[in-house]
Structures are given as structure tokens and as C-alpha cells.
């Protein structure tokens, strides 16, 4: 039994630190989880790190086990995998996923953890929250058999969307990104690739995941008349300007948002949040997702790592944090 853990906190915008945390005694129905691996959600956590959550979104952007408040001090994060050390008999010793901030150990209700299926390694299981976002997006879209689909932005979310969309029979999926190095990632995911100057052809569905104004403008250019642009990006406090006075109305385009905080209306009657997360973990049996695992650091290095990621000095897709003692 441990009575103290360590957690990563954003002390103030632009500065993170490791702090000690007192753990409560688990009560009936709780689990004590010792973290093994967590992952950094590059886009959202970079905005939180920089203090760029708009005040009007403070409540909406709270993570499930967040402590503190925006802009800081705040303990934030939601991609943690660990082993249950105490709890109900059916969970003890199990590897589980939890939407918990970066912390060496934690006590949460047993209902807050989802067992990682056999065949899903810990390294890949940290992608569960991102794959869950992609599942929700495709419920919101949704793609149809035979659709041409373009995903603008080959970041972690965009790549997960592309891999899942490619599983719909007859679809032709293309990832579009400014980094030509993402072509190899697209190939590993079984989809096509296009650089910004290349024309992938008109798409029935364009999923935007670049978190840039330029990317969203390009998405509107790529969708066919009466097609849909689904925007998964979150821009924080940045204003976005779009050319809605051009072909947007005459082409009868649809621009809609998708956000993982609520189960998509199309499945809200049949899936709870926990069910959706369990589905995402099951989909991670697919080894193709391993191409998204591009870096790993020790937990003690997290303050420096987060600063580098937020500054754009540490490129990659999924950067994991390892809690194993050397």
C-alpha cells in the first residue's frame, strides 16, 4: 500500500512541476491503481499548458479527475494505464485504462477504470482516449460505404480517424498534411497521402484535425457539393476566419463539430461513455496503431517534455510517459 504519490501539475501557464500527492485509503467500490504508462494529448495539453483555455470553457474543459482550475495551478491529463493493486477481486492485478492526469498512483471509483483487453499491450493502450475520440467522430459523420474521405491533419486524432474510416467497405481514405514525413505513417495505416499542394480529388466527407485556420479552409475546398466537413479541432482562444461567402452556400456544404465530451447523438441511446471507451480499447487490438507511438520519456522528465511539446520543439505523434523506476 502506498500513501503518497507524485503528480504532474501546471503551476502556472508555461511552467510544470512534479508535486507529492497524499492518497486516500480506498473505500468499498474504489481501486488503487499504480500507473505504468500515460500519454500526452499534444493539442489539448499544449493549450492548457500555455494557459489558453477561454474562461467561458473552463467547466467544459475539465478533465474527469482534474484538480485545481485553469489557467493554473491545475493537474490535467486523461490518458493513463496502470495496474490495480487494491480493489474488487475481479480487478485486482488487471491492467486498466483510466481518464486520469499524469500521476504515479491514484485512487478512483472502480467504475472509472476499464480493463485493457488481452492482445492490447500497455504501450498501445494509452491511445484509448484518442481512438475513442475517433469513434465518436465517425458516429457523428458518419462515413458511408464507398465514400471518398479526406482527413486534413495527420496528427494523432487525424491518424486514428483515418485508420478506422479505412475499415468501412469501399472507402478511399487520404491523409493530408504539411509534413511529407507523414506519408510513411499513412502507408502503415493503409490509407493514401497528399501534401497541401496536391489534389486528392473531391471528397464526400472531409474530417478536419489540423487545429489550424488554414487546414479548415482547405477542408472546405476539398469537400464535394452537398458534402460534409467534420471539424475535430479545438482552437482554444484563437479566432478562426472562414470564406463562407464563397461556395459554401451555393454548394450547400455542411460544417459541423464533433467533441468527445458527449456520446454522439446517433449512439447516445445505446452507448455510455464507459461502453465507448471499452470499444476503443477493443479496436486497439489492431497492431497498425503502433506506428503512432513515436516517443517515450520518464515521468520525472515530464515538466521539460511538456514544455518542449508545447513549443513545437519535440515533434511526433504519441509521446508516452513511463512510470517504471530505472
C-alpha positions as CSV (number, residue, x, y, z in Angstrom):
1,X,0.0,0.0,0.0
2,X,1.3,3.5,-0.9
3,X,0.0,6.6,0.9
4,X,1.8,9.1,-1.2
5,X,2.2,9.5,-5.0
6,X,3.7,12.1,-7.3
7,X,1.7,14.1,-9.9
8,X,2.4,16.5,-12.7
9,X,0.9,19.9,-12.2
10,X,0.9,23.0,-14.4
11,X,2.0,25.5,-11.7
12,X,1.3,28.5,-13.9
13,X,1.0,28.9,-17.7
14,X,4.2,27.8,-19.3
15,X,5.7,26.0,-16.2
16,X,5.0,22.5,-15.0
17,X,6.3,20.7,-11.9
18,X,6.1,17.4,-10.1
19,X,4.3,17.5,-6.7
20,X,3.7,15.0,-3.9
21,X,0.1,13.8,-3.6
22,X,-1.5,12.2,-0.5
23,X,-3.6,9.2,-1.5
24,X,-6.8,8.4,0.4
25,X,-7.5,5.0,1.8
26,X,-9.5,3.1,-0.9
27,X,-13.2,2.6,0.2
28,X,-15.5,-0.1,-0.8
29,X,-16.0,0.2,-4.6
30,X,-12.7,2.0,-5.1
31,X,-9.5,0.9,-6.8
32,X,-5.9,1.8,-6.1
33,X,-4.1,2.0,-9.5
34,X,-0.3,2.2,-9.9
35,X,0.5,3.9,-13.1
36,X,2.6,2.1,-15.7
37,X,2.3,4.4,-18.7
38,X,0.4,7.6,-19.7
39,X,0.4,9.7,-22.9
40,X,0.3,13.4,-23.6
41,X,-2.6,14.7,-25.7
42,X,-0.5,17.1,-27.7
43,X,-3.1,19.6,-28.9
44,X,-5.2,20.0,-25.8
45,X,-2.5,19.7,-23.2
46,X,-0.4,22.2,-25.1
47,X,-3.2,24.7,-24.9
48,X,-3.8,24.0,-21.2
49,X,0.0,24.3,-20.6
50,X,0.0,27.7,-22.3
51,X,-3.0,29.0,-20.3
52,X,-5.1,29.3,-23.5
53,X,-8.4,27.8,-22.3
54,X,-11.0,30.5,-22.8
55,X,-12.7,31.4,-19.5
56,X,-16.1,30.5,-21.0
57,X,-14.8,26.9,-21.5
58,X,-13.3,26.3,-18.0
59,X,-16.2,24.0,-17.0
60,X,-16.5,22.2,-20.3
61,X,-12.7,21.5,-20.5
62,X,-12.4,20.0,-17.0
63,X,-10.8,16.5,-17.1
64,X,-12.5,13.8,-15.1
65,X,-10.1,13.8,-12.2
66,X,-8.6,17.2,-12.7
67,X,-7.6,19.2,-9.6
68,X,-7.1,22.9,-9.5
69,X,-8.5,25.4,-12.0
70,X,-7.5,27.0,-15.3
71,X,-5.2,28.6,-16.0
72,X,-3.3,27.2,-13.0
73,X,-2.3,25.6,-10.8
74,X,-4.0,22.7,-12.4
75,X,-3.4,18.9,-12.6
76,X,-4.5,17.9,-16.1
77,X,-4.4,14.9,-18.4
78,X,-6.6,11.9,-19.3
79,X,-4.6,9.1,-20.9
80,X,-3.4,6.7,-18.1
81,X,-2.7,3.0,-18.0
82,X,-1.9,1.2,-14.8
83,X,-2.3,-2.0,-12.7
84,X,-5.0,-2.3,-10.0
85,X,-3.2,-3.1,-6.7
86,X,-6.3,-2.9,-4.5
87,X,-10.0,-3.2,-5.3
88,X,-12.7,-5.7,-6.2
89,X,-11.4,-9.2,-6.7
90,X,-12.2,-9.2,-10.4
91,X,-10.0,-6.1,-11.0
92,X,-7.0,-6.8,-8.7
93,X,-3.9,-7.4,-10.8
94,X,-5.6,-6.3,-14.0
95,X,-4.2,-3.7,-16.4
96,X,-6.7,-0.9,-16.8
97,X,-7.2,2.4,-18.6
98,X,-8.3,5.5,-16.8
99,X,-9.0,9.1,-17.8
100,X,-6.7,10.4,-15.1
101,X,-4.0,13.0,-15.1
102,X,-0.3,12.1,-15.1
103,X,0.3,10.6,-11.6
104,X,2.3,7.7,-10.3
105,X,-0.6,6.1,-8.4
106,X,-4.2,7.1,-7.7
107,X,-7.5,6.0,-6.0
108,X,-10.6,6.3,-8.1
109,X,-14.0,4.5,-8.2
110,X,-13.8,1.1,-9.8
111,X,-16.4,2.3,-12.4
112,X,-13.8,4.8,-13.7
113,X,-11.4,2.2,-15.0
114,X,-11.8,-0.1,-18.0
115,X,-9.8,-3.3,-18.2
116,X,-7.3,-3.5,-21.1
117,X,-8.2,-6.5,-23.3
118,X,-5.8,-9.3,-23.9
119,X,-3.8,-8.7,-27.0
120,X,-3.5,-4.9,-26.4
121,X,0.0,-4.0,-25.0
122,X,0.3,-1.2,-22.4
123,X,2.2,0.9,-24.9
124,X,-0.7,0.9,-27.3
125,X,-3.4,1.1,-24.6
126,X,-2.6,4.7,-23.9
127,X,-4.2,5.5,-27.3
128,X,-7.6,4.5,-26.0
129,X,-8.8,8.1,-25.3
130,X,-7.7,9.2,-28.8
131,X,-9.3,6.2,-30.5
132,X,-12.5,7.0,-28.5
133,X,-12.4,10.5,-30.0
134,X,-12.2,9.0,-33.5
135,X,-15.0,6.5,-32.8
136,X,-17.3,9.4,-31.7
137,X,-16.3,11.4,-34.7
138,X,-17.3,8.7,-37.1
139,X,-20.6,8.2,-35.3
140,X,-21.1,12.0,-35.8
141,X,-20.1,11.9,-39.5
142,X,-20.9,9.1,-40.4
143,X,-19.0,7.7,-43.4
144,X,-21.0,5.6,-45.9
145,X,-19.9,2.5,-47.9
146,X,-17.8,3.7,-50.9
147,X,-17.2,7.2,-49.6
148,X,-14.2,9.2,-50.6
149,X,-12.8,10.6,-47.3
150,X,-10.1,13.1,-46.8
151,X,-8.6,13.7,-43.3
152,X,-6.8,17.1,-43.1
153,X,-4.1,16.9,-40.4
154,X,-2.1,13.8,-39.8
155,X,-1.7,14.3,-36.1
156,X,-2.7,11.6,-33.6
157,X,-6.5,12.2,-33.9
158,X,-6.5,12.5,-37.6
159,X,-4.4,9.3,-38.0
160,X,-6.8,7.4,-35.7
161,X,-9.8,8.6,-37.7
162,X,-8.2,7.6,-41.0
163,X,-7.4,4.1,-39.7
164,X,-11.0,3.5,-38.5
165,X,-12.6,5.1,-41.6
166,X,-10.5,2.8,-43.9
167,X,-12.3,-0.1,-42.3
168,X,-15.6,0.9,-43.8
169,X,-16.1,-1.2,-47.0
170,X,-15.3,0.6,-50.2
171,X,-14.0,3.8,-48.7
172,X,-11.0,5.6,-50.2
173,X,-9.2,7.5,-47.4
174,X,-6.5,10.1,-47.8
175,X,-4.5,11.8,-45.1
176,X,-3.4,15.4,-46.0
177,X,-0.6,17.0,-44.0
178,X,2.1,19.7,-44.4
179,X,4.8,17.2,-43.2
180,X,5.8,14.9,-46.0
181,X,7.2,12.5,-43.4
182,X,3.6,11.6,-42.5
183,X,3.4,9.8,-45.9
184,X,5.1,6.7,-44.3
185,X,2.6,6.8,-41.4
186,X,-0.3,6.9,-43.9
187,X,1.1,3.9,-45.7
188,X,1.4,2.0,-42.4
189,X,-2.2,2.9,-41.6
190,X,-3.4,1.6,-45.0
191,X,-4.5,5.0,-46.4
192,X,-3.4,7.4,-49.1
193,X,-1.4,10.6,-48.5
194,X,-1.4,14.1,-50.1
195,X,0.7,17.1,-49.4
196,X,-1.0,20.5,-49.3
197,X,-0.3,21.3,-52.9
198,X,-1.6,18.0,-54.2
199,X,-5.3,17.5,-55.1
200,X,-6.7,14.3,-53.6
201,X,-9.9,14.9,-55.5
202,X,-13.4,15.9,-54.2
203,X,-14.4,14.1,-51.0
204,X,-17.8,13.1,-49.7
205,X,-16.6,13.6,-46.2
206,X,-13.7,15.8,-45.0
207,X,-12.6,15.4,-41.4
208,X,-10.5,18.4,-40.2
209,X,-8.0,17.7,-37.4
210,X,-5.1,20.1,-38.0
211,X,-6.2,22.7,-35.4
212,X,-5.3,25.5,-37.9
213,X,-7.4,28.0,-39.7
214,X,-5.6,27.2,-43.0
215,X,-6.5,23.5,-42.5
216,X,-10.1,24.2,-42.0
217,X,-10.2,26.5,-45.1
218,X,-8.6,23.7,-47.1
219,X,-11.2,21.2,-45.8
220,X,-13.9,23.4,-47.2
221,X,-12.2,23.5,-50.6
222,X,-11.9,19.7,-50.7
223,X,-15.4,18.7,-50.0
224,X,-17.8,18.0,-52.9
225,X,-21.1,19.9,-53.3
226,X,-23.5,18.9,-50.6
227,X,-20.7,17.1,-48.7
228,X,-19.8,17.4,-45.0
229,X,-16.8,18.9,-43.2
230,X,-16.5,17.5,-39.7
231,X,-14.2,19.6,-37.5
232,X,-12.5,17.8,-34.7
233,X,-10.0,20.6,-33.9
234,X,-10.1,22.7,-30.8
235,X,-8.6,26.2,-31.2
236,X,-8.6,27.4,-27.6
237,X,-8.7,31.2,-27.6
238,X,-7.7,31.6,-31.2
239,X,-10.3,33.2,-33.6
240,X,-10.9,31.4,-36.9
241,X,-11.9,33.1,-40.1
242,X,-13.6,31.2,-42.9
243,X,-14.6,32.1,-46.5
244,X,-18.3,31.4,-46.0
245,X,-19.2,34.0,-48.6
246,X,-17.7,31.9,-51.5
247,X,-19.0,28.5,-52.5
248,X,-20.2,27.5,-49.0
249,X,-23.9,28.3,-49.6
250,X,-24.2,27.6,-53.3
251,X,-22.6,24.2,-52.8
252,X,-24.9,23.5,-49.9
253,X,-22.0,22.4,-47.7
254,X,-22.4,21.2,-44.1
255,X,-19.8,22.2,-41.5
256,X,-20.3,20.5,-38.1
257,X,-18.3,19.9,-35.0
258,X,-17.6,16.8,-33.0
259,X,-16.3,16.6,-29.5
260,X,-15.7,13.6,-27.3
261,X,-17.2,15.0,-24.1
262,X,-20.6,13.7,-25.0
263,X,-21.6,10.4,-26.8
264,X,-22.6,11.2,-30.4
265,X,-26.4,11.6,-30.7
266,X,-26.5,8.7,-33.1
267,X,-25.4,6.3,-30.4
268,X,-26.4,8.0,-27.2
269,X,-29.3,5.6,-26.7
270,X,-27.1,2.5,-26.8
271,X,-23.6,3.5,-25.6
272,X,-22.5,5.1,-22.3
273,X,-19.1,6.7,-22.0
274,X,-17.7,3.6,-20.5
275,X,-19.0,1.4,-23.3
276,X,-17.5,3.7,-25.9
277,X,-14.1,3.6,-24.2
278,X,-14.3,-0.2,-24.0
279,X,-15.0,-0.3,-27.7
280,X,-11.9,1.9,-28.3
281,X,-9.7,-0.4,-26.3
282,X,-11.0,-3.4,-28.2
283,X,-10.2,-1.7,-31.5
284,X,-6.6,-1.3,-30.3
285,X,-6.0,-5.0,-30.9
286,X,-5.0,-3.7,-34.3
287,X,-1.2,-3.5,-34.4
288,X,-1.3,-0.9,-37.2
289,X,-1.8,1.7,-34.4
290,X,1.8,1.1,-33.2
291,X,3.1,3.4,-35.9
292,X,1.6,6.3,-33.9
293,X,3.9,5.6,-30.9
294,X,6.8,7.9,-31.6
295,X,8.5,8.8,-28.3
296,X,8.8,8.0,-24.6
297,X,10.2,9.7,-21.5
298,X,10.5,9.0,-17.8
299,X,7.8,10.6,-15.5
300,X,10.4,12.8,-13.8
301,X,11.2,14.4,-17.2
302,X,7.5,15.4,-17.8
303,X,7.8,19.1,-17.0
304,X,10.6,19.6,-19.5
305,X,9.0,17.3,-22.1
306,X,5.6,19.2,-21.9
307,X,7.4,22.5,-22.4
308,X,9.2,21.2,-25.5
309,X,6.0,19.7,-26.9
310,X,4.1,23.0,-26.4
311,X,6.9,24.9,-28.0
312,X,6.9,22.6,-31.0
313,X,10.5,21.5,-30.2
314,X,9.6,17.8,-29.8
315,X,7.8,16.6,-32.9
316,X,6.0,13.3,-33.2
317,X,2.6,11.8,-32.7
318,X,2.0,9.9,-29.4
319,X,4.6,10.7,-26.7
320,X,4.3,8.4,-23.7
321,X,5.4,8.8,-20.1
322,X,7.0,5.8,-18.4
323,X,6.4,5.3,-14.6
324,X,8.7,2.3,-14.2
325,X,11.6,3.0,-11.8
326,X,15.1,2.7,-13.5
